[in-house]
Amino acid sequence: MSKSKHNIKTNHRFLDEAGDCTFYGKKRKNIIGTEGVSNCFILGLVKFKEPLEPLRQEVIALQKKVEVDPYFQVPSVIKKKNSGGYFFHAKDDLPEIRKLFFDFINERKLSFEAVVARKSIERFTTKHKDKEKYFYADALSHLLKNKLHSGEKLVLNIAEKGTSTKNQNLELALEKAKERVAKKINKKNVDEAKDFLEVLDINFVHRKDVQADVVFNVTNPMQEPLINIADYLCWTIQRVFEKGETRYYDFVKEKVSLVIDLYATDKYEGFGNYYSPKNPLTAENKISPPLH
């Protein structure tokens, strides 16, 4: 028996990103890993296991505390105050502010999942057809594919980030996630690890079997302060893969339930590209400088 609309469970998730989807500079020069361009792109999603509104108000109160504290009157805070209000942002925040918010995060009941998409010109050309939107959609689809539950509504609160969060890209990612789920439904004996070897443009005829009500709520840190937690946790993963720096990740790793190093093909066997508190990330996950 199908659920009535009044009884449908609504699940809220909060999503942000770290890094960028840039591959080329002028004259199609490979600029991966150069100054200001990341080696990988990270998408992360937070699930809260406590009531959202009281938690939201706690984040707002903590931001207000930072905003008025004389010790924190530095350019990055003042600029935000003058532009509508201070909000937590790991990349810009003072070390003391980071510690304050990381402590707050560790006290919360939540879990965080992330996908790390290493950037490769060869893969970008062959798998993603030289299109940033396909690269983005591929990464997001892997984050969503195990969350499309029939009879439930999924609200994805996503930090607005330029062209990547345009509705067309989000819908493309959702379609790819449905395709991956449909393939598993129709080929139950296929090893799930083969999902990572799929060609982006494969079409699945049974996509309609995947029934999921998904709503994209593209927002910003002032409208939805809970995405600031996703920002901080994405940043911790980025520090590992870009810098080999684990101190922030180690501090919050019990909250990081899953990290998938999406294109680490040499680790696919036995799901060696899956990381959790029992199989944590280390400095060895740092991406080596690419050859140009």
Secondary structure, 3 states (H helix, E strand, C coil): CCCCHHHCEEEEEEEEEEECCCCECHHHCECCCCCCCCCEEEEEEEEECCCHHHHHHHHHHHHHHHHHCHHHCCHHHHHHHHCCCCCCCCCCCCHHHHHHHHHHHHCCCEEEEEEEEECCHHHHHHCCCCCHHHHHHHHHHHHHCCCCCCCEEEEEEEECCHHHHCHHHHHHHHHHHHHHHHHHHHCCCCCHHHHHHCCCCCCCCCHHHCCCEEEEEEECCCCCCCHHHHHHHHHHHHHHHHHCCCHHHHHHHHHEEEEEECCCHHHCHHHCCEEECCECCCHHHCCCCCCC
